[in-house]
């Protein structure tokens, strides 16, 4: 079976999030709008929308017409995290580690600089450990373990 995430589903989800963000809730994009934004065929966007809906990433309004007239009512927080609009916990911790390292680089006091670097390293280790734990859980779930 073909992996559709990178070439179809993620670009469609990204376009949906952007459309809803730019419209500030005043517009519900129809899938033909999303097809136009992504350059994908409306039928492919419809397949992506059904897949995204099945994973509760979007709320999809279906009309009697074909998928081109279906509309996206909302996107979930998980959808926003997947497209990078909202940070994941790992990204948040990584950002803190980077800021601590930058503060250490600017700190003139040697003792404080050392403590800041230690904090930055600890925060980075936490982010890696969380990433490994989450990745392991996802792989285990998909393998039925």
VOBA-1610 file (N, C-alpha, C; in pm, whole numbers, padded with zeros to 5 digits, always signed):
BEGIN
Unk+00084-00118+00000Unk+00000+00000+00000Unk+00089+00125+00000Unk+00048+00224-00074Unk+00124+00348-00088Unk+00107+00437+00035Unk+00217+00499+00077Unk+00214+00597+00185Unk+00167+00729+00125Unk+00052+00778+00169Unk-00006+00899+00111Unk+00016+01024+00196Unk+00080+01009+00312Unk+00091+01121+00405Unk+00167+01239+00345Unk+00289+01218+00300Unk+00374+01329+00257Unk+00328+01396+00128Unk+00279+01316+00034Unk+00246+01371-00098Unk+00102+01417-00113Unk+00013+01371-00025Unk-00127+01406-00041Unk-00187+01461+00088Unk-00189+01382+00193Unk-00263+01418+00313Unk-00206+01539+00386Unk-00073+01542+00405Unk-00013+01656+00475Unk-00029+01787+00398Unk-00003+01790+00267Unk-00026+01916+00195Unk-00172+01962+00200Unk-00266+01867+00197Unk-00408+01902+00205Unk-00439+01958+00344Unk-00389+01893+00447Unk-00412+01941+00583Unk-00350+02079+00603Unk-00231+02098+00553Unk-00165+02228+00565Unk-00247+02338+00497Unk-00299+02310+00378Unk-00381+02408+00307Unk-00510+02438+00383Unk-00569+02335+00443Unk-00692+02355+00521Unk-00667+02445+00641Unk-00559+02418+00714Unk-00525+02500+00831Unk-00499+02644+00789Unk-00422+02662+00684Unk-00392+02799+00636Unk-00519+02871+00593Unk-00605+02803+00521Unk-00729+02865+00473Unk-00814+02910+00591Unk-00831+02822+00688Unk-00913+02857+00805Unk-00848+02967+00888Unk-00717+02965+00899Unk-00646+03069+00975Unk-00659+03204+00905Unk-00641+03206+00775Unk-00649+03332+00700Unk-00791+03388+00698Unk-00891+03298+00698Unk-01030+03341+00695Unk-01084+03378+00832Unk-01007+03351+00936Unk-01045+03379+01074Unk-01187+03331+01104Unk-01217+03210+01061Unk-01344+03149+01094Unk-01462+03198+01013Unk-01442+03294+00923Unk-01555+03347+00848Unk-01589+03263+00725Unk-01497+03180+00683Unk-01518+03099+00564Unk-01490+02952+00593Unk-01567+02865+00532Unk-01540+02723+00540Unk-01494+02679+00402Unk-01369+02638+00390Unk-01320+02605+00257Unk-01387+02480+00200Unk-01423+02490+00075Unk-01471+02372+00005Unk-01348+02299-00047Unk-01364+02171-00071Unk-01249+02093-00114Unk-01197+02138-00250Unk-01282+02197-00332Unk-01231+02251-00460Unk-01135+02367-00434Unk-01158+02445-00325Unk-01064+02552-00287Unk-00930+02491-00247Unk-00935+02383-00171Unk-00814+02316-00125Unk-00740+02254-00243Unk-00815+02198-00338Unk-00753+02142-00459Unk-00678+02251-00535Unk-00739+02367-00544Unk-00675+02479-00615Unk-00547+02521-00543Unk-00552+02528-00410Unk-00435+02568-00333Unk-00320+02468-00342Unk-00354+02339-00346Unk-00250+02236-00344Unk-00206+02191-00483Unk-00290+02217-00585Unk-00259+02168-00719Unk-00295+02021-00738Unk-00365+01966-00639Unk-00409+01826-00648Unk-00548+01817-00710Unk-00579+01702-00766Unk-00711+01674-00820Unk-00813+01672-00706Unk-00935+01719-00732Unk-01039+01724-00630Unk-01066+01585-00571Unk-01062+01482-00653Unk-01085+01347-00602Unk-00976+01307-00502Unk-00852+01345-00529Unk-00742+01314-00437Unk-00758+01393-00307Unk-00802+01517-00318Unk-00826+01598-00199Unk-00941+01537-00118Unk-01042+01484-00187Unk-01152+01416-00119Unk-01104+01294-00043Unk-01015+01215-00104Unk-00959+01097-00036Unk-00880+01142+00088Unk-00801+01246+00071Unk-00722+01297+00184Unk-00815+01345+00295Unk-00919+01417+00259Unk-01013+01470+00359Unk-01080+01357+00436Unk-01118+01251+00367Unk-01179+01137+00436Unk-01080+01072+00533Unk-00956+01061+00490Unk-00853+01003+00577Unk-00829+01093+00698Unk-00822+01223+00676Unk-00800+01318+00786Unk-00919+01320+00882Unk-01039+01308+00826Unk-01159+01303+00909Unk-01161+01175+00993Unk-01119+01065+00935Unk-01121+00937+01007Unk-01025+00939+01127Unk-00925+01023+01121Unk-00830+01036+01232Unk-00863+01155+01322Unk-00981+01213+01300Unk-01034+01325+01378Unk-00945+01449+01374Unk-00877+01467+01261Unk-00795+01587+01244Unk-00877+01704+01190Unk-00986+01672+01120Unk-01074+01776+01065Unk-01219+01736+01087Unk-01307+01836+01081Unk-01451+01812+01071Unk-01488+01841+00928Unk-01546+01743+00864Unk-01578+01752+00722Unk-01729+01755+00703Unk-01776+01858+00634Unk-01917+01867+00601Unk-01937+01814+00459Unk-02019+01711+00445Unk-02040+01649+00314Unk-02177+01689+00262Unk-02180+01729+00137Unk-02305+01766+00072Unk-02342+01657-00028Unk-02456+01675-00090Unk-02504+01576-00187Unk-02418+01575-00313Unk-02349+01684-00339Unk-02263+01690-00457Unk-02137+01609-00436Unk-02049+01616-00533Unk-01922+01545-00523Unk-01831+01609-00419Unk-01712+01552-00401Unk-01622+01601-00297Unk-01579+01746-00316Unk-01591+01799-00432Unk-01554+01939-00454Unk-01638+02037-00373Unk-01762+01998-00343Unk-01850+02088-00266Unk-01849+02057-00117Unk-01780+01951-00074Unk-01767+01925+00069Unk-01687+02039+00130Unk-01706+02065+00258Unk-01633+02176+00321Unk-01570+02133+00453Unk-01468+02207+00491Unk-01397+02183+00616Unk-01454+02279+00720Unk-01513+02222+00825Unk-01572+02305+00930Unk-01470+02351+01032Unk-01376+02263+01064Unk-01274+02298+01162Unk-01159+02198+01152Unk-01048+02235+01215Unk-00932+02147+01227Unk-00899+02134+01374Unk-00842+02022+01412Unk-00810+01998+01553Unk-00676+02059+01593Unk-00651+02061+01722Unk-00521+02105+01771Unk-00411+02013+01721Unk-00439+01883+01713Unk-00340+01790+01659Unk-00306+01824+01513Unk-00405+01864+01437Unk-00381+01904+01298Unk-00289+02025+01293Unk-00313+02120+01380Unk-00228+02240+01385Unk-00085+02205+01425Unk-00069+02109+01515Unk+00065+02066+01554Unk+00134+01992+01439Unk+00061+01910+01366Unk+00119+01834+01255Unk+00173+01924+01144Unk+00106+02036+01119Unk+00153+02126+01013Unk+00249+02232+01066Unk+00275+02228+01197Unk+00374+02320+01254Unk+00320+02454+01300Unk+00189+02472+01299Unk+00133+02599+01344Unk+00143+02610+01496Unk+00122+02501+01565Unk+00137+02495+01710Unk+00253+02402+01740Unk+00331+02433+01843Unk+00445+02345+01873Unk+00402+02218+01944Unk+00478+02112+01921Unk+00460+01991+01999Unk+00535+02011+02131Unk+00515+01923+02225Unk+00587+01932+02352Unk+00738+01924+02328Unk+00779+01838+02237Unk+00921+01823+02208Unk+00979+01951+02148Unk+00905+02013+02057Unk+00952+02138+01997Unk+00961+02248+02101Unk+00865+02251+02192Unk+00865+02352+02297Unk+00988+02337+02387Unk+01015+02212+02429Unk+01132+02187+02514Unk+01260+02218+02438Unk+01265+02182+02309Unk+01383+02211+02228Unk+01406+02361+02217Unk+01299+02438+02201Unk+01310+02584+02194Unk+01366+02640+02325Unk+01319+02587+02437Unk+01371+02631+02567Unk+01521+02601+02576Unk+01560+02481+02533Unk+01702+02444+02538Unk+01785+02539+02452Unk+01735+02573+02334Unk+01808+02665+02246Unk+01820+02804+02308Unk+01714+02850+02372Unk+01718+02982+02435Unk+01812+02984+02555Unk+01813+02874+02632Unk+01906+02865+02744Unk+02050+02866+02694Unk+02076+02795+02585Unk+02212+02793+02529Unk+02251+02932+02479Unk+02159+03002+02415Unk+02188+03138+02368Unk+02215+03231+02486Unk+02137+03214+02594Unk+02160+03297+02714Unk+02296+03266+02774Unk+02335+03139+02774Unk+02466+03100+02825Unk+02577+03163+02741Unk+02559+03165+02611Unk+02660+03224+02522Unk+02680+03373+02549Unk+02575+03439+02595Unk+02580+03584+02620Unk+02618+03618+02765Unk+02615+03520+02853Unk+02638+03544+02996Unk+02786+03570+03025Unk+02819+03686+03084Unk+02960+03716+03114Unk+03013+03641+03237Unk+02926+03611+03333Unk+02969+03543+03455Unk+02989+03393+03428Unk+03110+03344+03454Unk+03144+03206+03420Unk+03058+03104+03494Unk+03030+03127+03622Unk+02950+03033+03700Unk+02807+03024+03647Unk+02747+03139+03622Unk+02611+03141+03568Unk+02607+03081+03427Unk+02711+03109+03348Unk+02719+03054+03213Unk+02719+02901+03220Unk+02795+02846+03313Unk+02801+02701+03330Unk+02667+02642+03371Unk+02595+02710+03462Unk+02464+02661+03504Unk+02363+02667+03390Unk+02368+02774+03312Unk+02277+02786+03198Unk+02305+02676+03094Unk+02431+02647+03069Unk+02464+02540+02974Unk+02417+02404+03025Unk+02431+02383+03155Unk+02384+02257+03214Unk+02232+02244+03199Unk+02160+02353+03223Unk+02015+02352+03205Unk+01978+02325+03059Unk+02052+02388+02967Unk+02024+02369+02824Unk+02045+02223+02785Unk+02151+02162+02834Unk+02178+02021+02804Unk+02069+01932+02862Unk+02028+01960+02986Unk+01923+01880+03050Unk+01792+01891+02973Unk+01757+02012+02932Unk+01633+02031+02856Unk+01639+01956+02723Unk+01753+01960+02656Unk+01769+01886+02530Unk+01756+01737+02550Unk+01812+01686+02660Unk+01801+01543+02691Unk+01657+01503+02715Unk+01582+01589+02785Unk+01441+01562+02810Unk+01366+01553+02678Unk+01392+01647+02587Unk+01323+01647+02457Unk+01353+01518+02381Unk+01478+01475+02379Unk+01514+01351+02308Unk+01445+01230+02372Unk+01444+01224+02505Unk+01381+01112+02573Unk+01231+01105+02545Unk+01167+01220+02546Unk+01024+01225+02516Unk+00999+01179+02373Unk+01082+01226+02279Unk+01068+01188+02139Unk+01082+01037+02122Unk+01182+00978+02187Unk+01202+00834+02178Unk+01083+00759+02236Unk+01031+00805+02350Unk+00916+00740+02412Unk+00793+00746+02323Unk+00767+00863+02267Unk+00650+00880+02180Unk+00664+00795+02054Unk+00780+00799+01992Unk+00803+00721+01870Unk+00787+00571+01898Unk+00840+00526+02008Unk+00827+00383+02045Unk+00681+00345+02064Unk+00604+00433+02129Unk+00462+00405+02153Unk+00385+00396+02021Unk+00415+00488+01928Unk+00346+00487+01798Unk+00379+00361+01721Unk+00506+00324+01717Unk+00547+00205+01643Unk+00483+00081+01706Unk+00484+00074+01837Unk+00424-00041+01907Unk+00275-00051+01876Unk+00205+00064+01877Unk+00062+00064+01848Unk+00036+00016+01706Unk+00117+00063+01610Unk+00095+00024+01471Unk+00127-00122+01447Unk+00217-00178+01527Unk+00255-00319+01511Unk+00163-00409+01593Unk+00073-00349+01673Unk-00020-00428+01753Unk+00044-00490+01876Unk+00151-00429+01920Unk+00223-00482+02037Unk+00161-00427+02165
//
